[in-house]
Amino acid sequence: MSETPVRVRIAPSPTGPPHVGTAYIALFNYAFARSQGGKFVVRIEDTDQARSSRHYEEAILRALRWLGLAWDEGPDVGGPYGPYRQSERLPLYQHYAQELLERGAAYRCWCSPERLEAVRQQQRQAKLPLRYDGHCRTLSAAEIAACLRQGQPYVVRLKVPSRGETVVHDAFRGAIAFDNQQLDDQILLKSDGFPTYHLANVVDDHLMRISHVIRAEEWIASTPKHVLLYQAFGWQPPVFMHMPLLRNPDRSKISKRKNPVSLDYYRRQGYLPEAICNFLGLMGWSMPDEREIFSLEEMVQAFTFERIRLGGPIFDLQKLDWLNGVYIRRLPPEELVRRLYDQLITPLLHRLRDTLYLRRLIPLLQERLPTLGDFHSLAAYFYQTPLRYDPALLVPKGRSARETANVLAGAAEWLQRYEGPWQDAELESCLRAYLESTKWDARSLFMSLRVALTGRTASPPLFATMEVLGRELCLTRLEDAVAALQKQS
């Protein structure tokens, strides 16, 4: 498609569990790079410090490795254009923001949050688009100097032309024109010195010599701002290619509210990585001979973007189940035994052979244990996974399955962001803080959590149980419980 050496990237934000949408975009970047003899880069976009977590980063990389999407450059393997975490590249963004200020393509903005909210309220009342009103764009040199002397914090905004159009050239859709009057003077550098997505994205893609930006179509609306930045710097933009969004059967955008979207969920449920890659490869693309079963290597060998279909591909779980069954039946018996052992038996054996782990169970169970033979019936949920859920036990009286799924998903997200010690008292404080953000009472929430984590309505104290189960198993079970409830709603 181009004489320029092919260099593509996947740039996930580590703000949540690895998403199937990330894998979908990564797959097509990988297939294109390998088909063209190019490079596939992983870059971590972690400038959202409030939500980013190294735990999530590790989970994303682990999930991509599980799928077999090996990268040539990244935060774990290095490369000639590192570092590959944006949080480690801050001086670069600050340097280029200063360059934009000097070129007159950007300006400093001292507007307070209160003023910005007042402007938005006026725009809502007047039924106008919500955008910055350009107040600081017209400050005089003397006013700017005075603000700088006073040391007032400021952000740096892009100076979008007030007239004309910005044209985005999309390889799939052709030229897309945007009226500049509809574009906001986007913040490029925040007052804490961290860049927003727009500045960091453009600077990194240029410095890392990315030739093709292959991402989801939801980023089309942001691309004119990126084009303006390339123009301001005098840089050649990459080829933009926006893939169709994955959609639910009702044509809505795929989301965790309707289907499991975490790659970890599918791995834990026993889906094969080969089947996941094959399934995602069918999302908006097809083999030349239209066959539905193909390996990652076969996809690479046959890959061209000419076979992309822009209609929103349906994320059909029945189709995934069918594909996974095909792949399971194709495995040699010895290989199936190995995978079953890894999937189901090894984690159980590790826990049962760990005498230190068993000793941690004793204070929780000793008073409840009539005979040694009762140990398994009382303790099985500490080492068996996945659990089987009775949805009727998960849903408190007066609540629906959908409400319960949402509140448990929220608890999982809250715990994923929690970075304190995974201990009884601290976990209780963490979840009571989450309780205050919901409209639930403690009895209902904690009972749903108890059932989600143990499969039972009666167990040792909830937070002590969570401490022993550990972070990963607790998050796994919350995700499994949410998925079980989604099937009911």
C-alpha positions, 0 to 999 in steps of 0.5 A: 500500500506504500513504499514507506516501511510499514510500522503499525502500533496498538496503544492501549490505555491501562485503565481496565482489564484487557478488552476484546476490542483491543485484541480486535484492533491488535489482530488487524495491526499484527496481520497487516504488519506481518503480511508486509514484513513490517513492525508491530509496536505496543505502546502504553498510553498511561497519561491518565494517571488517576485511572492507569495501573501497572496491574492493568498494563501487565494484564493487557500484555499477558492477554495479547501474548496468550493470543499469540500476537507477538510485538517487535517493540514495546515496554517489555521488549524495548526498541529503538524508539522507546520508552514505550510508556507515555508516562516516561516521555513527558519531557518530549510532550512538554518540548513539543507543546512549547514548540506549538506555542512558539509557532502560534499554533497553540495558546495558554488557557487560565480559565478556571473549572468554574468558568468553564462550567458556566460557559457550558451551562450557557451553551446548553441553554442556548442549545449550542455545541459544547466547546471552549469559547476562546476566552484566553485565545485573545489575551494580549502579550501583557496579560499573558506575561502577568499570568506567567509572573503570578505562576498561575496554572494553565493548560495549553490548547490547540488553536483551531482555525476559525474558518474553513474545513479540515479534511481527513483522508481515511483509507477506507472512506476517502476524504472526510471534511470537518467544519472547523467551527465545529471543532473545539480548541482541544487541550493538549497539555494539562496543568500538571504537565501531562499531555492529553491523548491528542498531543501524545498520540501525534508526537509518539506516532511521528517519533516512532515513525508509525506509517499506518494508524489502524484504530476503531472508527470511534476515533474518526471525530478526533482525527481532524485535531490530529491532522491540524497538529501534523500540519502545525508541526510540518510533519507528514501524517500517517495513513489513517484506517478506521476499523468498524466497531464491534457490535452487539446483535441489536447493533449497539456498540459492544459493552460490558453491560450486555456481554463479557468483554474482558479477554481474561473472562474468555481465557478463564472460561476455557476458550482457546486463543486460536478460536478467539483470533479466528473469531475476531478475524471474521469481524469485518474481514474474510478470507479470499475463499470465504472459509470461516476456519483459518489460523493466524498464520493463514490470515497473515498470508492472505491478508489485504485491507481490500477485504474489509467490510465497514458494516458493524460486525456482530460479536455473536457469542453463539458463533464463538462457541461454535468456533471454539468447539471446532478447535477443541475437536481438532486438538490431538487427545494429548494436547487436549489433556495438557490444556485441560490440565492447565485450565482446570487442574493445575491451579487447584493442585497448586492451592491444595499442595500449598500448606501455607494457604491451607493454614490461612483457611484454618482460622476461618473454618475450624469452628465450623468443621464437624469432621475432617471429612466435612472440610471439602464441602465447607472449603471448596470455594477457596480453591475451586473455580469457576463457581456455579451460580444460582442467579436467584441467590445473587439478586437481592430482594427488590433488585433486578438481575441487570441492577445487580450485574451493574453494581457487581461490575462497579465493585469489580472496577472499584477493586481493580483501581484499589492499590492498598493491601489486600487485607480484611480491614482495608478491604472493608473500608474500600468496599464501604467507600464504594457502597456510598457511591451506590444507592444500595444498602450494605446488607444487599450489596455485601450479600451479593458480593458474598454469593459472587465470591463463594457461591453461597449465602453463608460463609466465614466473614466476607472481608476475611474470606476475600483476603484469603481468596486473593485479588485475582480470584476475587476479581475473576469471580466477580466477573463470572458472576456478572456474566451469569447475571447478564444471561438472565437479563 
